Amino acid sequence: MDKKNIDWENLGFDYVATSKRYVANFRDGKWDEGILTEDSNITLNECAGVFQYAQTVFEGLKAYTTENGHIVAFRPDLNGQRMTDSAKRLEMPVFPVERFVEAVVETIRANAAYVPPFGSGATLYVRPYMFGTNPVIGVKPADEYQFRVFTTPVGPYFKGGAKPLTLCVSDFDRAAPHGTGHIKAGLNYAMSLHAIMTAHANGFDENMYLDSATRTKVEETGGANFIFITKDNTVVTPQSDTILPSITRRSLLYVAEHYLGLKVEERTVYFDEVKDFAECGLCGTAAVISPVGKIVDHGKEICFPSGVEKMGPTIQKLYDTLTGIQMGHIEAPEGWIKVIE
Ligand SMILES: *Cc1c(COP(=O)(O)O)cnc(C)c1O
């Protein structure tokens, strides 16, 4: 397969259309068989449910080339399961996990020429999503839906090394108790845009959101989960019903325990104890882990002793081990790597 003539190292994180995308429609209570199409546009009625009441959910994962030349995806079944959970919460039909994985695999295979070569640091970002398509004006779930998967090549996340981020404790809330913080839905992002633009305007990279009920517990940022390392090298990650269950974070905890022999704790993390941690990172598909150097709470600064200049040592080890598993030079746990070709 000839690769496209793309300057892989200098790609950013912007949409670039690829050859094929997958489309399936839900009508009369069932999904059709789905097809790959070249048409990147969607034509919908002006009153489609997605436009009126934001009935849409999405996923994000990556395909990439391993050291021995295979195109693979990382744990796509977990994205399928999470989309099932998201769809149920928004009263949308479930796109079965096996079909989800098949659609992801087919779409990646059809765009193999856009999967960046090994060593470029670039990847093919895969975006499955679903939305209500028929006219809905009275408030209720749509009856018809479309499930799609498109891909777009994205550049290396850290160009010239990972520079630690500076976060601010946000005055905005991300998720309400018993709300939708635990699902991957555009609605959680729409209302985070003002908060992130405010953080950027004030010179911060990201927001740290606290729990909205008491504003004492650490939740997550707009699009990544927290991971902390204590001074005696325990890996700690916040547990909460209003956090999006990051697949990267769950994989890192497994790696910490089973590959690195570290103690791991998934528990409530109070903001008051953050100053006592040695290292802090943000985890998600895009960067795997981004180191956090500093968190600012209304003028009060918390600096992590190892991690202001570069990634701290334990976070670096976690990063190296998980990316080693993904790239194929460290043996992966059963079922983590889906070989596409
Ligand atoms: C997608 C997402 C994450 C990261 O999840 P991964 O599965 O690791 O990519 C974290 N927080 C939020 C709010 C997200 O939407």
The ligand as an SDF file (V2000), in Angstrom:
LIG
                    3D

 15 15  0  0  0  0  0  0  0  0999 V2000
  -12.2570   11.1700   25.9210 C   0  0  0  0  0  0  0  0  0  0  0  0
  -12.1000   11.7950   27.2540 C   0  0  0  0  0  0  0  0  0  0  0  0
  -11.0450   11.4350   28.1250 C   0  0  0  0  0  0  0  0  0  0  0  0
   -9.9280   10.4960   27.7320 C   0  0  0  0  0  0  0  0  0  0  0  0
  -10.3720    9.1960   27.4830 O   0  0  0  0  0  0  0  0  0  0  0  0
   -9.4770    8.1790   26.6510 P   0  0  0  0  0  0  0  0  0  0  0  0
  -10.3490    6.9900   26.4900 O   0  0  0  0  0  0  0  0  0  0  0  0
   -8.2760    7.8790   27.4550 O   0  0  0  0  0  0  0  0  0  0  0  0
   -9.1310    8.8550   25.3630 O   0  0  0  0  0  0  0  0  0  0  0  0
  -11.0300   12.0230   29.3790 C   0  0  0  0  0  0  0  0  0  0  0  0
  -11.9540   12.9200   29.7700 N   0  0  0  0  0  0  0  0  0  0  0  0
  -12.9640   13.2980   28.9560 C   0  0  0  0  0  0  0  0  0  0  0  0
  -13.9540   14.2850   29.4360 C   0  0  0  0  0  0  0  0  0  0  0  0
  -13.0770   12.7450   27.6680 C   0  0  0  0  0  0  0  0  0  0  0  0
  -14.0780   13.1270   26.8750 O   0  0  0  0  0  0  0  0  0  0  0  0
  1  2  1  0
  2  3  1  0
  2 14  2  0
  3  4  1  0
  3 10  2  0
  4  5  1  0
  5  6  1  0
  6  7  2  0
  6  8  1  0
  6  9  1  0
 10 11  1  0
 11 12  2  0
 12 13  1  0
 12 14  1  0
 14 15  1  0
M  END
$$$$
